[in-house]
Amino acid sequence: MKKKLISVIIPCYNEQDNILPMYRRLTKIFAKLAYAHEIIYIDNNSEDSSEKIFTVLAGKDKKVKVIFMSRNFGSPQPSFLAGLEYAKGNAAVFLHGDIQDPPELIPKFVRQWERGYAVVYGVRKHRKGYNFLMNFFYKAFYFLLRKLSYIQIPLDAGEFSLVDKKVMTELLKIEEYDYYLRCLRAFVGFRQTGIIYQREARERGRSTESFWSGLWWAKTIIVNFSFRPLEWISQLAFIIVVVSFVSLIGFLIFYRINPNSPKGIPTLFVVILFLGGVQLLSISVIAEYLAKIFLEVKRRPRYIIRKVINQ
């Protein structure tokens, strides 16, 4: 009887020191599993020696596919999507090339899959290599996203996961430009469960993450999966109108009682600044949503592939 196939999808950018360690660990894991496997590396136009290493590795092992992007497409999301489109497995495992998410958790994912779960995702209990403040911000972001999003997104769950073939099919049907796997995985539904683990610190190579890039991605994800910021604008506008009306009545009564009281220029200055700030903030929020519409309607390809090894 032919073994079921599991596709392991791994985006990489400048991960020359992690390619072979990841390969060895995965090979060791699947040697103990009753499943066939394929390893799909997606190189996001690396600037180091990754391509040479990939070429040699794929030449030795035909289970290794390598997809090379035509340029760097920013986040790993287009790479995950490219790997998904080339995957032939009955299930797919998503991993980052920095090996911070331990591939040794895959057998636990597979066991839950065998029990009927279509999605099994890792839940980060703790992140090694991050200070207290960064860990706090990550947890705060996931909490805020869950509160604001119009879909139920699991707390502390990144891309590290296993998805069944039927989930892979549904994920590939989604054509939006801003593709966020961790959120769309929740959007498609099906039976899902999480496994708690500890995310390891990066041992090799340099991370491209920073506080500001994380803040930018947090803002982008919230705009993509929540209408609340737009709702807040209307609520804030209503509150300001009510406060302004009440203040106007109050001022009229006050000056009726005390006609000789001094008129407050500083107060007027503060009110103008406040209202101007609210207007600019509202315009910036609307502009974020307009920018997303602009990206979507242009229908540009989400990625472009330069070549594929072992297609």
Sequence and secondary structure as in RCSB ss.txt:
>XXXX:A:sequence
MKKKLISVIIPCYNEQDNILPMYRRLTKIFAKLAYAHEIIYIDNNSEDSSEKIFTVLAGKDKKVKVIFMSRNFGS
PQPSFLAGLEYAKGNAAVFLHGDIQDPPELIPKFVRQWERGYAVVYGVRKHRKGYNFLMNFFYKAFYFLLRKLSY
IQIPLDAGEFSLVDKKVMTELLKIEEYDYYLRCLRAFVGFRQTGIIYQREARERGRSTESFWSGLWWAKTIIVNF
SFRPLEWISQLAFIIVVVSFVSLIGFLIFYRINPNSPKGIPTLFVVILFLGGVQLLSISVIAEYLAKIFLEVKRR
PRYIIRKVINQ
>XXXX:A:secstr
    EEEEEEEESS TTTHHHHHHHHHHHHTSSSSEEEEEEEE   SSSHHHHHHHHHHH TTEEEEEESS  SS
SHHHHHHHHHH  SSEEEE  TT  S GGGHHHHHHHHHTT SEEEEEEEEETTS HHHHHHHHHHHHHHHHH S
S   TTEEEEEEEEHHHHHHHHH   SS  HHHHHHHT SSEEEEEEEE    SS     HHHHHHHHHHHHHHH
  HHHHHHHHHHHHHHHHHHHHHHHHHHHHHH TTS   HHHHHHHHHHHHHHHHHHHHHHHHHHHHHHHHHHT 
 S  EEEEE  
